[in-house]
Amino acid sequence: MQLLLTLVTFASMAFAQTVHTVSVASTGLTFTPDSITAKTGDTIRFVFKGGNHTVTQAAFNSPCNPITKGFFSGFTGSKSESFSIILENTNPIYFYCAQSTHCQLGMVGAINPPSTGNTLAAFKTAAMNARTQSTPSSPYGGVISVQGGAVSTAPGAVQSGGGSTTAAATNPGGKAATSTGGSQPKPTGNGVAALTGDVAKVVMGIFGAVALIV
Ligand SMILES: *[C@@H]1O[C@H](CO)[C@@H](O)[C@H](O)[C@H]1NC(C)=O
């Protein structure tokens, strides 16, 4: 256990990674905050506060539709559920709630939006005028934690709390989701794609260490 803590601490220091928490539907149809400034390697953790919502990545030019490679949390409803993604760069990322007309009602947000041009305000206006809306069929591009599964300090690593259940989100067109039944999750698909190169290796190393220690 000591070794695990040391490894996790080392990983967090090595990548100076920050977790940014975004509340979903804490006050009506909102993401709070709806504009997040974050660095490469940072985690954005969307915490669902109730209701039946999603967080779904969209392209700026198509506000209420998913992009092929991005993320989709799936529909939630559990107050303790969260969905975490890790930034592989600081390019602007736009997202929306894919529930019925929530996008057109302005339930959108952005990570690292520019202050001119493709701003969050411009995206929101376009969303409210969007004629089409669509929803992916199953989650991808992030890690879902249910019932107190906490995001650890290691990039992409999710540590389950006592008795919690954590499932890795699916990869679009890739492998099926794996329910790990309370053991350590294996990030798949874009969750790992976000963890490129050495970062992914370190994270997998931590999972390996966990497997040896537990
Ligand atoms: C959440 O919303 C989706 C899409 O409208 C629906 O398919 C699903 O049944 C809902 N889930 C619950 C628990 O109401």
The ligand as a MOL file (V3000), in Angstrom:
LIG
                    3D

  0  0  0     0  0            999 V3000
M  V30 BEGIN CTAB
M  V30 COUNTS 14 14 0 0 0
M  V30 BEGIN ATOM
M  V30 1 C -32.8240 8.8770 -19.5460 0
M  V30 2 O -33.1010 9.4660 -20.8000 0
M  V30 3 C -32.9360 8.6010 -21.9150 0
M  V30 4 C -33.1250 9.3840 -23.1920 0
M  V30 5 O -34.2490 10.1950 -23.1350 0
M  V30 6 C -33.9020 7.4420 -21.7910 0
M  V30 7 O -33.6890 6.5480 -22.8580 0
M  V30 8 C -33.6560 6.7260 -20.4690 0
M  V30 9 O -34.6240 5.7110 -20.3030 0
M  V30 10 C -33.7370 7.6900 -19.3080 0
M  V30 11 N -33.3560 7.0040 -18.0860 0
M  V30 12 C -34.0780 7.0920 -16.9820 0
M  V30 13 C -33.5370 6.3520 -15.7930 0
M  V30 14 O -35.0970 7.7460 -16.9140 0
M  V30 END ATOM
M  V30 BEGIN BOND
M  V30 1 1 1 2
M  V30 2 1 1 10
M  V30 3 1 2 3
M  V30 4 1 3 4
M  V30 5 1 3 6
M  V30 6 1 4 5
M  V30 7 1 6 7
M  V30 8 1 6 8
M  V30 9 1 8 9
M  V30 10 1 8 10
M  V30 11 1 10 11
M  V30 12 1 11 12
M  V30 13 1 12 13
M  V30 14 2 12 14
M  V30 END BOND
M  V30 END CTAB
M  END
